[in-house]
Amino acid sequence: MISLRHVSTTFPAARGEDPIRAVDAVSLEIPQGSIQGIIGFSGAGKSTLLRNINLLERPTAGAVHVAGTELTALDGEALRRARHHIGMIFQGFNLVNNLTVAQNVELSLKFAEVSEKAERRRRVAEALAIVDLADRAETYPAQLSGGQKQRVAIARALATRPQVLLCDEPTSALDPATTATVLQYLADVNRDLGITVVIVTHEMEVIKALADHVAVMEDGRVVERFPAAELDREDFAPRTAIGEYLAGGGIRVDRGGRAAADVAAPEQTDRAEQTEQAAAHDSHQLSEVVG
Ligand SMILES: Nc1ncnc2c1ncn2[C@@H]1O[C@H](COP(=O)(O)OP(=O)(O)OP(=O)(O)O)[C@@H](O)[C@H]1O
């Protein structure tokens, strides 16, 4: 369904510095209808790799296939059309504050050139029903909780009936109870609609709750992969120090190679500040995604 072959993304160097190889020769096959988790510390290249899938960030090398189409061979109108099969949600929700919930969801249909108003209305109702927000259609984002906003964002992504849903840290701005609700909706969407889900996170709890397969990233590379069910096995031992650290929730075990104790813990930044930064970053990308 999704196939990444030797995908690399290098950002130009700041003055006097080396170019940043954010994604380094990643090959990954994601089966249709599965949920793929991508985990790693901040700066590992997770978001860039996710944005490589819909070419929001065009890879500097390698090939991306989605549902049999090589996206890396497309540009312009053909790429825009292919992207309608790929929905995306972000940490900062990216709702337009002066539009109602229904109008926010309708946006993606307008960009997808669903020209008939009655059809758009039907699809908005269908998408809002999936996330149980039909009764909130006429309210504004400011009147919603964080979890409800993310559910509207999910509805907006689903309105074009995509085959793939890309999720960039979708629950990082939410408390644990709301996180569980949003993850449940993503699981339902995957099961009921057969949508392939790719979720980037730095929380193994999110992976445990939702994913079928896990890819661990470090320094732009996928350093380890395993089925998420392995995480429930008591004797499961990730191969890499970073995998060990993430799977163990911070418990460090020296297994002979590079000591896990050498792995730096992720930087803790204030959640509100992180959310604000993510929202600013995400909003740059909204028009491209829904377009
Ligand atoms: N547009 C850009 N221009 C220059 N460098 C970038 C750009 N986007 C990302 N990078 C750099 O690429 C590397 C990978 O970034 P990326 O955001 O993909 O990592 P991440 O694992 O998603 O981190 P986080 O969890 O903090 O979002 C980082 O060093 C980052 O600073």
The ligand as a Tripos MOL2 file, in Angstrom:
@<TRIPOS>MOLECULE
LIG
   31    33     1     0     0
SMALL
NO_CHARGES

@<TRIPOS>ATOM
      1 N1         12.3660   22.6060    6.9040 N.pl3     1 LIG1
      2 C1         13.5040   22.2670    7.5290 C.ar      1 LIG1
      3 N2         14.6450   22.9360    7.2940 N.ar      1 LIG1
      4 C2         15.8070   22.5900    7.9080 C.ar      1 LIG1
      5 N3         15.9170   21.5790    8.7870 N.ar      1 LIG1
      6 C3         14.8120   20.8780    9.0790 C.ar      1 LIG1
      7 C4         13.5420   21.1820    8.4700 C.ar      1 LIG1
      8 N4         12.6130   20.3100    8.9480 N.ar      1 LIG1
      9 C5         13.2710   19.4980    9.8150 C.ar      1 LIG1
     10 N5         14.5870   19.8390    9.8910 N.ar      1 LIG1
     11 C6         15.6180   19.1650   10.7030 C.3       1 LIG1
     12 O1         15.5850   17.7870   10.3470 O.3       1 LIG1
     13 C7         15.7870   16.9770   11.5100 C.3       1 LIG1
     14 C8         14.5910   16.0470   11.6640 C.3       1 LIG1
     15 O2         13.4510   16.8330   11.9920 O.3       1 LIG1
     16 P1         12.0030   16.1970   12.2060 P.3       1 LIG1
     17 O3         11.0670   17.2940   12.5640 O.co2     1 LIG1
     18 O4         11.6710   15.3410   11.0460 O.co2     1 LIG1
     19 O5         12.2460   15.2520   13.4780 O.3       1 LIG1
     20 P2         11.1870   14.6290   14.4750 P.3       1 LIG1
     21 O6         11.7110   13.2800   14.8370 O.co2     1 LIG1
     22 O7          9.8350   14.6830   13.8980 O.co2     1 LIG1
     23 O8         11.2930   15.6080   15.7120 O.3       1 LIG1
     24 P3         10.1110   16.2110   16.6320 P.3       1 LIG1
     25 O9          9.5830   15.0520   17.4140 O.co2     1 LIG1
     26 O10        10.8310   17.2080   17.4780 O.co2     1 LIG1
     27 O11         9.1190   16.8300   15.7040 O.co2     1 LIG1
     28 C9         15.9890   17.9220   12.6610 C.3       1 LIG1
     29 O12        17.3710   18.1140   12.8360 O.3       1 LIG1
     30 C10        15.3310   19.1990   12.1960 C.3       1 LIG1
     31 O13        15.9040   20.3250   12.8060 O.3       1 LIG1
@<TRIPOS>BOND
     1     1     2 1
     2     2     3 ar
     3     2     7 ar
     4     3     4 ar
     5     4     5 ar
     6     5     6 ar
     7     6     7 ar
     8     6    10 ar
     9     7     8 ar
    10     8     9 ar
    11     9    10 ar
    12    10    11 1
    13    11    12 1
    14    11    30 1
    15    12    13 1
    16    13    14 1
    17    13    28 1
    18    14    15 1
    19    15    16 1
    20    16    17 2
    21    16    18 1
    22    16    19 1
    23    19    20 1
    24    20    21 2
    25    20    22 1
    26    20    23 1
    27    23    24 1
    28    24    25 2
    29    24    26 1
    30    24    27 1
    31    28    29 1
    32    28    30 1
    33    30    31 1
@<TRIPOS>SUBSTRUCTURE
     1 LIG1         1 GROUP 0 **** ****
